């Protein structure tokens, strides 16, 4: 990886793209630190919005702590990612959008325009929800005062609300523009690079939180220094083992052999070569984890805002679905498997792949073209998706399980691995994708042609 970066840096065009990407990421981090008017940043820190154990903690990781600080980029890339997912789903359900997706470059531009409009709309709705959260009595109780400045009259209250909502909407729209600029003139995927930067920027605060937990544990009893050392070493080993496992499984794929028939065109013979149809083990990436984490955290978020009484039924439900409970890990694992199959069903069409193979004169040895080929691909796909879903489930749930066990045994959790499964998967996936992008661009620039 370091050798690839060094070789890419030596090429002027790639160096310019790398510097442009770093400049955009720097602008993003500056925006993530710009405060929004009428919001007390210190109040949000006291209220501990990012550590509530609900969906807010997950959004805070994706935003690089901007969500818990209420800065300009608090909504991060969530509206843009949601808009892309919605458009992708609608392209399967609505014939008009499906037709656009098959019209090449022109259709892609129209879908991108629809995605931009939808992003602004979702950002407006999300910003309004975030404003209502900050002004709720739950946040006021957590802080002990008002987080948002209160107006002296109705006009000032409305003005403050509109200002805050528009600031967050503008921030989400600006993030979308920055991501598209990386796609056009930088290296890698814009959204992925921003998520990558956010997660890396959140590592110091995660380590600081873990150190604070260990320090607090030692204050209770200094005789457990060995336990603290074991927990620290275990946390590091879990992270390193997860990274190695992710790299290995991300590159894994199932190759279906494909043989092309020979064709005679004029005096020349074409085809006859053997190839393969690669099916990656983790075709859906981190999306099933994001879907599952959002769904399983949604009830906790709603209950959290409703302030249930201690010992009530809803308080027990909130405790059962918190991230430090076994029920949460089991439900998350099941939902990841379900969403892995759901995402593949809308993003990969075996019938279309089988038709393309038949039109190109290709066939799978021992399988008849047409419907039997589609059924065979679907059968192989189901097995591969199941293995990939188990891989995602292990990545997401093992850190949580270790955190639960350490809490039950030593009364202190390994906070450094909480929610780190999806975060590490994003970091590793983006790093591998960016390196592959650099290698392909270097190969293209070093190609001398068939005359030399």
Secondary structure, DSSP 8 states (H G I E B T S, - for coil): -HHHHHHHHTSHHHHHHHHHHHHHHHHHHHHTT-B-TTB-HHHHHHHTGGGSSSHHHHHHHHTTTHHHHTBTTTTTTHHHHHHHHHHHHHHHH-HHHHHHHTSTHHHHHHHHHHHHHHHHHHHHHHHHHHHHHHTSHHHHHHHTS-SB---SSHHHHHHHHHHHHHHHHHHHHHHHHHHHHHHHHSSS-HHHHHHHHHHHHHHHHHHHHHHHHHHHHHHH-GGGHHHHHHHHHHHHHHHHHHHHHHHHHHS-EEEEEEEE--EEETTEEE---EEEEEEETTTTTTHHHHHHHHHHHHHHHHHHHHT--TTSHHHHHHHHTSTTSHHHHHHHHHHHHHHHHHHHHHH--HHHHHHHHHHTTEE-TTS-TTHHHHHHHHHHHHHHHHHHHHHHHHHHHHHHHHHHHHHHHHS---GGGTTHHHHHHHHHHHHHHHHHHHHHHHHHHH---TT-
